[in-house]
C-alpha cells in the first residue's frame, strides 16, 4: 500500500517550453506548466472543457529528455509526487508553491518545432512511445 502514497499521474499538454537550469555539478532541472483538460456535457447539452494547470519539475535524465523532445503544446504523461514548498519574497511576504515532481515522463507525440530538420533529427519514432525514469 505504501506505493499509493503521494502519487499523481497526469496526461496533458506542455504550457510553455520547459525552462532548463544547469546547477552546480552539472545537475539539470526542468520547470514548466502543464495543462490537463476534462470534457463533459452540461445540463443544456453543451460540451464544456475544464482546464487545470500544474507546475511540473523534473531532474537529471528526465530533464534532459524534456529539453530535447518537448516544447509548448507537446502532449506528455507525467508520473510523480506532489510537493509543497515555501519561500520569502523580497518584500518579506511568505509564498507557497505546489508542484508535481516528475519521476517518469511519457512522450505521447512528436515535438512541435518550426525547424523541421532539427525536429526530425530529434524526435522519437512515431510508432514508439518513450518513457524515462528518474535518476537513482
DSSP file (Angstrom, degrees, kcal/mol; ACC not computed):
  #  RESIDUE AA STRUCTURE BP1 BP2  ACC     N-H-->O    O-->H-N    N-H-->O    O-->H-N    TCO  KAPPA ALPHA  PHI   PSI    X-CA   Y-CA   Z-CA
    1    1 A X    >         0   0    0      0, 0.0     3,-2.0     0, 0.0     4,-0.3   0.000 360.0 360.0 360.0 -23.7    0.0    0.0    0.0
    2    2 A X  G >   +     0   0    0      1,-0.3     3,-1.0     2,-0.2     0, 0.0   0.742 360.0  68.1 -64.4 -20.3    2.9    2.4    0.6
    3    3 A X  G 3  S+     0   0    0      1,-0.2    -1,-0.3     4,-0.0     0, 0.0   0.695  93.5  59.5 -69.6 -17.4    3.3    2.7   -3.2
    4    4 A X  G X  S+     0   0    0     -3,-2.0     3,-0.7     2,-0.0     2,-0.3   0.588  80.9 107.0 -85.5 -10.7   -0.1    4.5   -3.4
    5    5 A X  T <  S-     0   0    0     -3,-1.0    -3,-0.0    -4,-0.3     0, 0.0  -0.524  93.6  -9.3 -77.3 132.1    1.0    7.4   -1.1
    6    6 A X  T 3  S+     0   0    0     -2,-0.3     2,-0.4     1,-0.2    -1,-0.2   0.905  92.7 146.4  49.9  54.8    1.6   10.7   -2.7
    7    7 A X    <   -     0   0    0     -3,-0.7     2,-0.4    74,-0.2    74,-0.2  -0.953  22.6-179.7-118.1 139.3    1.4    9.5   -6.3
    8    8 A X  E     -A   80   0A   0     72,-2.3    72,-2.4    -2,-0.4     2,-0.4  -0.999   8.8-168.9-138.1 140.6    0.0   11.6   -9.2
    9    9 A X  E     +A   79   0A   0     -2,-0.4     2,-0.4    70,-0.2    70,-0.2  -0.997  13.7 176.7-129.0 127.6   -0.4   10.7  -12.9
   10   10 A X  E     -A   78   0A   0     68,-2.7    68,-2.9    -2,-0.4     2,-0.4  -0.969  18.6-165.8-131.3 144.1   -1.3   13.3  -15.4
   11   11 A X  E     +A   77   0A   0     -2,-0.4    26,-0.3    66,-0.2     2,-0.3  -0.997  43.3 106.3-124.7 126.4   -1.7   13.4  -19.2
   12   12 A X  E     -A   76   0A   0     64,-2.4    64,-2.5    -2,-0.4     2,-0.4  -0.870  62.2 -64.2-168.9-159.5   -1.8   16.8  -20.7
   13   13 A X  E     -AB  75  35A   0     22,-2.4    22,-2.9    -2,-0.3     2,-0.3  -0.910  42.3-111.4-118.9 140.8    0.0   19.4  -22.8
   14   14 A X  E     - B   0  34A   0     60,-2.6    59,-3.2    -2,-0.4    20,-0.3  -0.523  24.8-158.2 -66.6 126.6    3.1   21.4  -22.0
   15   15 A X  S    S+     0   0    0     18,-3.5     2,-0.3    -2,-0.3    19,-0.2   0.761  71.3   6.0 -83.0 -26.8    2.1   25.0  -21.5
   16   16 A X  S    S-     0   0    0     17,-0.7    -1,-0.2    55,-0.1     3,-0.1  -0.967  96.0 -78.3-147.5 157.2    5.5   26.7  -22.2
   17   17 A X        -     0   0    0     -2,-0.3    54,-0.1     1,-0.1    16,-0.1  -0.383  66.2 -95.9 -54.0 134.1    8.8   25.4  -23.4
   18   18 A X        -     0   0    0     48,-0.2     2,-0.7    52,-0.2    14,-0.2  -0.303  32.9-130.1 -57.3 134.4   10.5   23.8  -20.4
   19   19 A X  E     -C   31   0A   0     12,-3.1    12,-1.9    -3,-0.1     2,-0.5  -0.796  25.5-156.3 -86.7 117.3   12.8   26.2  -18.6
   20   20 A X  E     -C   30   0A   0     -2,-0.7     2,-0.4    10,-0.2    10,-0.2  -0.831  11.2-173.4-101.6 129.9   16.1   24.3  -18.2
   21   21 A X  E     -C   29   0A   0      8,-2.7     8,-2.3    -2,-0.5     2,-0.6  -0.987  14.6-148.4-124.5 131.2   18.5   25.3  -15.4
   22   22 A X  E     -C   28   0A   0     -2,-0.4     6,-0.2     6,-0.2     2,-0.1  -0.885  22.3-167.3 -98.9 118.5   22.0   23.8  -15.0
   23   23 A X  E >>  -C   27   0A   0      4,-4.1     3,-0.9    -2,-0.6     4,-0.7  -0.382  37.7 -60.9 -97.3 176.0   23.0   23.7  -11.3
   24   24 A X  G >4 S+     0   0    0      1,-0.2     3,-0.7     2,-0.2    -1,-0.2  -0.228 123.8  30.4 -54.3 145.2   26.4   23.0   -9.7
   25   25 A X  G 34 S-     0   0    0      1,-0.2    -1,-0.2    -3,-0.1     3,-0.1   0.720 130.2 -76.9  75.4  20.9   27.8   19.7  -10.5
   26   26 A X  G <4 S+     0   0    0     -3,-0.9     2,-0.4     1,-0.2    -1,-0.2   0.781  83.5 157.6  58.5  29.6   26.1   19.6  -13.9
   27   27 A X  E <<  -C   23   0A   0     -3,-0.7    -4,-4.1    -4,-0.7     2,-0.4  -0.744  27.7-151.7 -85.6 130.6   22.8   18.8  -12.4
   28   28 A X  E     -C   22   0A   0     -2,-0.4    32,-2.1    -6,-0.2     2,-0.4  -0.821  13.8-173.5-109.3 142.3   19.9   19.8  -14.6
   29   29 A X  E     -CD  21  59A   0     -8,-2.3    -8,-2.7    -2,-0.4     2,-0.4  -0.998   7.6-157.5-133.1 139.8   16.4   20.8  -13.7
   30   30 A X  E     -CD  20  58A   0     28,-3.1    28,-2.4    -2,-0.4     2,-0.4  -0.950   9.4-174.8-116.2 136.1   13.4   21.4  -15.9
   31   31 A X  E     +CD  19  57A   0    -12,-1.9   -12,-3.1    -2,-0.4     2,-0.3  -0.994  17.4 141.6-129.5 136.0   10.4   23.5  -14.9
   32   32 A X  E     - D   0  56A   0     24,-1.9    24,-3.1    -2,-0.4     2,-0.3  -0.968  45.6-108.0-165.8 155.0    7.2   24.1  -16.9
   33   33 A X  E     - D   0  55A   0     -2,-0.3   -18,-3.5    22,-0.2   -17,-0.7  -0.643  30.9-160.0 -84.9 148.6    3.4   24.5  -16.6
   34   34 A X  E     -BD  14  54A   0     20,-2.8    20,-2.4    -2,-0.3     2,-0.4  -0.997   4.9-147.2-131.9 134.5    1.2   21.6  -17.8
   35   35 A X  E     -BD  13  53A   0    -22,-2.9   -22,-2.4    -2,-0.4     2,-0.4  -0.852   9.3-168.3-102.6 133.2   -2.5   21.8  -18.8
   36   36 A X  E     - D   0  52A   0     16,-2.7    16,-2.7    -2,-0.4     2,-0.4  -0.967  11.9-151.5-117.0 139.8   -4.9   18.9  -18.2
   37   37 A X  E     - D   0  51A   0     -2,-0.4     2,-0.4   -26,-0.3    14,-0.2  -0.884  10.8-168.6-116.2 140.9   -8.3   19.0  -19.8
   38   38 A X  E     - D   0  50A   0     12,-2.4    12,-3.1    -2,-0.4     2,-0.4  -0.989  10.4-160.8-123.9 135.1  -11.6   17.5  -18.7
   39   39 A X  E     + D   0  49A   0     -2,-0.4     2,-0.3    10,-0.2    10,-0.2  -0.935  19.2 153.2-119.1 139.8  -14.6   17.4  -21.0
   40   40 A X  E     - D   0  48A   0      8,-2.2     8,-3.8    -2,-0.4     2,-0.5  -0.972  40.9-112.9-154.4 166.1  -18.2   16.9  -20.1
   41   41 A X  E     - D   0  47A   0     -2,-0.3     6,-0.2     6,-0.2    -2,-0.0  -0.919  32.7-143.2-106.0 126.3  -21.7   17.8  -21.3
   42   42 A X    >   -     0   0    0      4,-2.6     3,-2.0    -2,-0.5    -1,-0.0  -0.132  36.0 -87.7 -79.6-179.3  -23.7   20.2  -19.1
   43   43 A X  T 3  S+     0   0    0      1,-0.3    -1,-0.1     2,-0.1    -2,-0.0   0.705 127.3  58.4 -65.0 -19.8  -27.4   20.0  -18.4
   44   44 A X  T 3  S-     0   0    0      2,-0.1    -1,-0.3     0, 0.0     3,-0.1   0.447 119.4-108.9 -87.5  -0.6  -28.1   22.1  -21.5
   45   45 A X  S <  S+     0   0    0     -3,-2.0     2,-0.3     1,-0.3    -2,-0.1   0.562  73.5 139.8  85.4   8.4  -26.4   19.6  -23.7
   46   46 A X        -     0   0    0      1,-0.0    -4,-2.6     0, 0.0     2,-0.4  -0.672  56.7-119.5 -88.9 139.8  -23.4   21.8  -24.4
   47   47 A X  E     -D   41   0A   0     -2,-0.3     2,-0.4    -6,-0.2    -6,-0.2  -0.650  33.8-164.4 -77.3 129.1  -19.9   20.4  -24.4
   48   48 A X  E     -D   40   0A   0     -8,-3.8    -8,-2.2    -2,-0.4     2,-0.5  -0.938   9.8-155.1-120.2 138.1  -17.8   22.0  -21.7
   49   49 A X  E     -D   39   0A   0     -2,-0.4     2,-0.5   -10,-0.2   -10,-0.2  -0.953   6.4-168.0-112.1 128.9  -14.0   22.0  -21.3
   50   50 A X  E     -D   38   0A   0    -12,-3.1   -12,-2.4    -2,-0.5     2,-0.5  -0.976   7.6-162.7-116.5 122.4  -12.4   22.5  -17.9
   51   51 A X  E     -D   37   0A   0     -2,-0.5     2,-0.4   -14,-0.2   -14,-0.2  -0.903   4.9-169.2-110.5 130.2   -8.6   23.1  -17.9
   52   52 A X  E     -D   36   0A   0    -16,-2.7   -16,-2.7    -2,-0.5     2,-0.4  -0.921  13.0-143.1-113.2 144.0   -6.4   22.7  -14.8
   53   53 A X  E     -D   35   0A   0     -2,-0.4     2,-0.4   -18,-0.2   -18,-0.2  -0.879  15.7-174.2-110.2 139.3   -2.8   23.9  -14.7
   54   54 A X  E     -D   34   0A   0    -20,-2.4   -20,-2.8    -2,-0.4     2,-0.6  -0.985  22.8-131.9-131.5 139.6    0.0   22.1  -12.8
   55   55 A X  E     -D   33   0A   0     43,-0.5    45,-2.9    -2,-0.4     2,-0.4  -0.841  28.2-159.1 -93.0 123.8    3.6   23.2  -12.3
   56   56 A X  E     -De  32 100A   0    -24,-3.1   -24,-1.9    -2,-0.6     2,-0.4  -0.843  11.2-171.9-108.8 139.4    6.0   20.3  -13.2
   57   57 A X  E     +De  31 101A   0     43,-2.6    45,-3.0    -2,-0.4     2,-0.4  -0.998   6.9 179.5-127.9 131.9    9.6   19.9  -12.0
   58   58 A X  E     -De  30 102A   0    -28,-2.4   -28,-3.1    -2,-0.4     2,-0.3  -0.990   8.7-156.4-135.0 144.5   11.9   17.2  -13.4
   59   59 A X  E >>  -D   29   0A   0     43,-0.5     3,-1.2    -2,-0.4     4,-0.7  -0.778  47.9 -18.7-117.4 158.5   15.6   16.5  -12.6
   60   60 A X  H 3> S+     0   0    0    -32,-2.1     4,-1.9    -2,-0.3     3,-0.3  -0.150 125.6   3.9  59.7-130.1   18.5   14.8  -14.2
   61   61 A X  H 3> S+     0   0    0      1,-0.2     4,-2.3     2,-0.2    -1,-0.3   0.828 131.0  57.1 -63.5 -33.2   17.9   12.5  -17.2
   62   62 A X  H <> S+     0   0    0     -3,-1.2     4,-2.2     1,-0.2    -1,-0.2   0.907 106.9  49.2 -64.0 -40.2   14.2   13.2  -17.1
   63   63 A X  H  X S+     0   0    0     -4,-0.7     4,-2.4    -3,-0.3    -2,-0.2   0.881 108.4  54.7 -64.1 -38.7   15.0   16.9  -17.5
   64   64 A X  H  X S+     0   0    0     -4,-1.9     4,-2.1     2,-0.2    -2,-0.2   0.929 109.2  46.9 -59.4 -46.5   17.4   16.0  -20.5
   65   65 A X  H  X S+     0   0    0     -4,-2.3     4,-2.7     1,-0.2     5,-0.2   0.917 112.1  49.7 -62.9 -44.4   14.6   14.2  -22.2
   66   66 A X  H  X S+     0   0    0     -4,-2.2     4,-1.6     1,-0.2   -48,-0.2   0.900 110.3  51.2 -62.1 -40.5   12.1   17.0  -21.7
   67   67 A X  H  < S+     0   0    0     -4,-2.4    -1,-0.2     1,-0.2    -2,-0.2   0.900 117.6  38.2 -62.7 -41.8   14.7   19.5  -23.0
   68   68 A X  H  < S+     0   0    0     -4,-2.1    -2,-0.2    -5,-0.2    -1,-0.2   0.851 127.9  27.1 -79.4 -35.9   15.3   17.5  -26.2
   69   69 A X  H  < S+     0   0    0     -4,-2.7     2,-0.3    -5,-0.2    -3,-0.2   0.401 106.4  66.4-118.0   2.6   11.8   16.2  -27.1
   70   70 A X     <  +     0   0    0     -4,-1.6     2,-0.3    -5,-0.2   -52,-0.2  -0.915  43.1 158.1-127.8 156.5    9.2   18.6  -25.7
   71   71 A X    >   -     0   0    0     -2,-0.3     3,-2.6   -54,-0.1   -57,-0.3  -0.917  58.4 -46.2-155.4 175.4    8.1   22.1  -26.4
   72   72 A X  T 3  S+     0   0    0     -2,-0.3   -57,-0.2     1,-0.3    40,-0.1  -0.273 128.4  22.3 -51.3 128.9    5.0   24.2  -25.8
   73   73 A X  T 3  S+     0   0    0    -59,-3.2    -1,-0.3     1,-0.3   -58,-0.1   0.173  85.9 139.8  97.3 -17.2    2.0   22.2  -26.9
   74   74 A X    <   -     0   0    0     -3,-2.6   -60,-2.6   -61,-0.1     2,-0.5  -0.328  51.1-130.5 -60.8 138.7    3.6   18.7  -26.6
   75   75 A X  E     +A   13   0A   0     35,-0.2    33,-2.0   -62,-0.2    34,-0.7  -0.825  40.5 161.4 -91.3 126.8    1.3   16.0  -25.2
   76   76 A X  E     -AF  12 107A   0    -64,-2.5   -64,-2.4    -2,-0.5     2,-0.4  -0.930  35.6-132.3-139.6 162.3    3.0   14.1  -22.4
   77   77 A X  E     -AF  11 106A   0     29,-2.7    29,-2.9    -2,-0.3     2,-0.4  -0.936  23.2-165.1-112.0 142.7    2.2   11.9  -19.5
   78   78 A X  E     -AF  10 105A   0    -68,-2.9   -68,-2.7    -2,-0.4     2,-0.4  -0.994   9.6-173.0-131.0 133.2    3.8   12.6  -16.1
   79   79 A X  E     +AF   9 104A   0     25,-2.6    24,-2.9    -2,-0.4    25,-2.2  -0.996  38.3 100.0-121.9 131.4    4.1   10.3  -13.0
   80   80 A X  E     -AF   8 102A   0    -72,-2.4   -72,-2.3    -2,-0.4     2,-0.3  -0.856  61.5 -72.5-173.1-152.4    5.4   11.8   -9.8
   81   81 A X  E     - F   0 101A   0     20,-1.8    20,-3.0    -2,-0.3     2,-0.4  -0.945  35.8-111.8-134.3 155.1    4.6   13.2   -6.4
   82   82 A X  E     - F   0 100A   0     -2,-0.3     2,-0.4    18,-0.2    18,-0.2  -0.714  34.5-177.3 -88.1 131.2    3.1   16.4   -5.2
   83   83 A X  E     - F   0  99A   0     16,-2.8    16,-3.1    -2,-0.4     2,-0.5  -0.986  12.2-159.5-128.5 138.9    5.4   18.7   -3.2
   84   84 A X  E     + F   0  98A   0     -2,-0.4     2,-0.3    14,-0.2    14,-0.2  -0.975  17.6 172.3-116.5 132.6    4.6   22.0   -1.5
   85   85 A X  E     - F   0  97A   0     12,-2.6    12,-3.0    -2,-0.5     2,-0.3  -0.899  16.5-145.2-133.2 163.5    7.4   24.4   -0.7
   86   86 A X  E     + F   0  96A   0     -2,-0.3     2,-0.3    10,-0.2    10,-0.2  -0.909  14.6 176.7-129.1 158.3    7.6   27.9    0.6
   87   87 A X  E     - F   0  95A   0      8,-2.2     8,-3.2    -2,-0.3     2,-0.5  -0.967  28.1-117.1-151.6 164.0    9.8   30.9    0.1
   88   88 A X  E     - F   0  94A   0     -2,-0.3     6,-0.2     6,-0.2    -2,-0.0  -0.920  27.5-137.1-109.5 130.0   10.0   34.6    1.1
   89   89 A X    >   -     0   0    0      4,-2.9     3,-1.8    -2,-0.5    -1,-0.0  -0.199  32.9 -98.2 -75.4 171.9    9.7   37.4   -1.4
   90   90 A X  T 3  S+     0   0    0      1,-0.3    -1,-0.1     2,-0.1    -2,-0.0   0.793 126.3  57.6 -60.4 -27.9   11.9   40.5   -1.5
   91   91 A X  T 3  S-     0   0    0      2,-0.1    -1,-0.3     1,-0.0    -2,-0.0   0.492 122.3-107.3 -80.8  -3.6    9.1   42.3    0.3
   92   92 A X  S <  S+     0   0    0     -3,-1.8     2,-0.3     1,-0.3    -2,-0.1   0.549  72.1 143.5  88.4   7.6    9.2   39.7    3.1
   93   93 A X        -     0   0    0      1,-0.0    -4,-2.9    -5,-0.0     2,-0.4  -0.629  50.2-126.1 -83.2 139.0    5.9   38.0    2.1
   94   94 A X  E     - F   0  88A   0     -2,-0.3     2,-0.3    -6,-0.2    -6,-0.2  -0.719  29.8-171.4 -84.0 129.7    5.7   34.2    2.6
   95   95 A X  E     - F   0  87A   0     -8,-3.2    -8,-2.2    -2,-0.4     2,-0.4  -0.928   9.9-152.7-123.0 147.7    4.7   32.4   -0.6
   96   96 A X  E     - F   0  86A   0     -2,-0.3     2,-0.4   -10,-0.2   -10,-0.2  -0.955   7.9-168.3-121.5 140.7    3.7   28.7   -1.1
   97   97 A X  E     - F   0  85A   0    -12,-3.0   -12,-2.6    -2,-0.4     2,-0.5  -0.994   7.7-158.0-129.6 132.1    4.1   26.7   -4.3
   98   98 A X  E     + F   0  84A   0     -2,-0.4   -43,-0.5   -14,-0.2     2,-0.3  -0.955  23.9 171.7-109.9 127.2    2.7   23.3   -5.0
   99   99 A X  E     - F   0  83A   0    -16,-3.1   -16,-2.8    -2,-0.5     2,-0.6  -0.875  35.6-124.1-131.3 159.5    4.5   21.3   -7.8
  100  100 A X  E     -eF  56  82A   0    -45,-2.9   -43,-2.6    -2,-0.3     2,-0.8  -0.950  23.3-150.9-102.8 117.6    4.5   17.9   -9.3
  101  101 A X  E     -eF  57  81A   0    -20,-3.0   -20,-1.8    -2,-0.6     2,-0.3  -0.820  20.9-135.0 -90.5 112.0    8.0   16.4   -9.1
  102  102 A X  E     +eF  58  80A   0    -45,-3.0   -43,-0.5    -2,-0.8   -22,-0.3  -0.514  32.8 171.8 -77.2 125.3    8.2   14.1  -12.1
  103  103 A X  E    S+     0   0A   0    -24,-2.9    31,-1.8    -2,-0.3     2,-0.3   0.717  76.4  17.9 -93.4 -30.6    9.7   10.6  -11.6
  104  104 A X  E     -GF 133  79A   0    -25,-2.2   -25,-2.6    29,-0.2     2,-0.4  -0.998  64.4-161.3-145.8 142.7    8.7    9.4  -15.0
  105  105 A X  E     -GF 132  78A   0     27,-1.1    27,-1.7    -2,-0.3     2,-0.5  -0.987   4.1-158.8-128.4 136.1    7.7   11.1  -18.3
  106  106 A X  E     -GF 131  77A   0    -29,-2.9   -29,-2.7    -2,-0.4     2,-0.6  -0.966  14.5-142.5-115.1 119.3    5.9    9.5  -21.2
  107  107 A X  E     -GF 130  76A   0     23,-2.6    23,-0.7    -2,-0.5   -31,-0.2  -0.719  19.7-179.0 -82.6 119.7    6.3   11.3  -24.6
  108  108 A X        +     0   0    0    -33,-2.0     2,-0.3    -2,-0.6   -32,-0.2   0.623  59.8   2.8 -98.2 -16.1    2.9   11.0  -26.3
  109  109 A X  S    S-     0   0    0    -34,-0.7    15,-0.2     3,-0.0     2,-0.1  -0.887  88.9 -65.8-155.2-177.4    3.6   12.8  -29.7
  110  110 A X        -     0   0    0     -2,-0.3     2,-0.4     1,-0.1   -35,-0.2  -0.405  58.1 -93.6 -80.1 159.5    6.3   14.4  -31.7
  111  111 A X        -     0   0    0      8,-0.2     2,-0.4    -2,-0.1   -41,-0.1  -0.564  35.0-127.1 -72.9 123.9    8.0   17.7  -30.6
  112  112 A X        +     0   0    0     -2,-0.4     2,-0.3   -41,-0.1   -38,-0.1  -0.605  46.8 156.8 -70.0 127.7    6.3   20.8  -32.1
  113  113 A X        -     0   0    0     -2,-0.4     6,-0.1     1,-0.1   -42,-0.0  -0.983  47.3-145.8-156.0 139.1    9.1   22.7  -33.8
  114  114 A X  S    S+     0   0    0     -2,-0.3     2,-1.1     1,-0.2     3,-0.1   0.770  91.4  74.8 -76.3 -26.5    9.4   25.3  -36.5
  115  115 A X     >  -     0   0    0      1,-0.2     4,-2.4     2,-0.1     5,-0.2  -0.746  66.7-171.9 -90.2  95.6   12.8   23.9  -37.6
  116  116 A X  H  > S+     0   0    0     -2,-1.1     4,-2.7     1,-0.2     5,-0.2   0.858  80.6  53.4 -59.7 -40.9   11.7   20.7  -39.4
  117  117 A X  H  > S+     0   0    0      1,-0.2     4,-1.9     2,-0.2    -1,-0.2   0.922 111.9  44.9 -62.4 -44.3   15.2   19.4  -39.9
  118  118 A X  H  > S+     0   0    0      2,-0.2     4,-1.6     1,-0.2    -2,-0.2   0.908 113.6  50.4 -65.6 -42.0   16.0   19.7  -36.2
  119  119 A X  H  X S+     0   0    0     -4,-2.4     4,-2.5     1,-0.2    -2,-0.2   0.912 110.2  49.3 -63.4 -43.5   12.7   18.2  -35.2
  120  120 A X  H  < S+     0   0    0     -4,-2.7    -1,-0.2     1,-0.2    -2,-0.2   0.881 111.8  49.2 -65.1 -37.2   13.1   15.2  -37.5
  121  121 A X  H  < S+     0   0    0     -4,-1.9    -1,-0.2    -5,-0.2    -2,-0.2   0.801 120.4  36.0 -70.6 -28.7   16.6   14.6  -36.2
  122  122 A X  H  < S+     0   0    0     -4,-1.6    -2,-0.2    -5,-0.1    -1,-0.2   0.726  92.9  95.0 -99.7 -24.1   15.5   14.7  -32.5
  123  123 A X  S  < S-     0   0    0     -4,-2.5     3,-0.1    -5,-0.2   -13,-0.1  -0.399  72.2-118.7 -78.5 147.0   12.0   13.2  -32.4
  124  124 A X        -     0   0    0    -15,-0.2    -1,-0.1     1,-0.2   -13,-0.1  -0.319  49.7 -72.9 -72.4 163.5   11.5    9.6  -31.4
  125  125 A X    >   -     0   0    0      1,-0.2     3,-1.6     2,-0.1    -1,-0.2  -0.313  41.0-129.6 -56.6 136.6    9.8    7.2  -33.9
  126  126 A X  T 3  S+     0   0    0      1,-0.3    -1,-0.2    -3,-0.1    -2,-0.1   0.713 106.6  57.9 -66.1 -19.0    6.1    8.0  -34.2
  127  127 A X  T 3  S+     0   0    0      2,-0.0     2,-0.3     0, 0.0    -1,-0.3   0.588 102.1  65.8 -85.9  -9.2    5.3    4.3  -33.6
  128  128 A X    <   -     0   0    0     -3,-1.6     2,-0.4     2,-0.0    -4,-0.1  -0.837  69.1-145.8-112.8 149.4    7.1    4.2  -30.3
  129  129 A X        -     0   0    0     -2,-0.3     2,-0.4     2,-0.0   -21,-0.1  -0.930  18.6-141.5-108.5 139.7    6.4    5.9  -27.0
  130  130 A X  E     -G  107   0A   0    -23,-0.7   -23,-2.6    -2,-0.4     2,-0.4  -0.848  17.3-174.0-106.1 135.1    9.4    6.9  -24.9
  131  131 A X  E     -G  106   0A   0     -2,-0.4     2,-0.4   -25,-0.2   -25,-0.2  -0.975   3.6-165.5-126.9 140.5    9.4    6.7  -21.2
  132  132 A X  E     -G  105   0A   0    -27,-1.7   -27,-1.1    -2,-0.4     2,-0.4  -0.954   7.2-150.2-123.8 146.6   12.0    7.9  -18.7
  133  133 A X  E     -G  104   0A   0     -2,-0.4   -29,-0.2   -29,-0.2   -72,-0.1  -0.882  32.8 -94.4-113.2 150.5   12.5    7.0  -15.1
  134  134 A X        -     0   0    0    -31,-1.8   -74,-0.1    -2,-0.4   -31,-0.1  -0.188  50.2 -89.8 -59.6 148.2   14.0    9.3  -12.5
  135  135 A X              0   0    0    -76,-0.3    -1,-0.1     1,-0.1   -76,-0.0  -0.216 360.0 360.0 -54.2 147.6   17.7    9.0  -11.7
  136  136 A X              0   0    0     -3,-0.1    -1,-0.1     0, 0.0    -2,-0.1   0.483 360.0 360.0 -74.0 360.0   18.6    6.6   -8.9
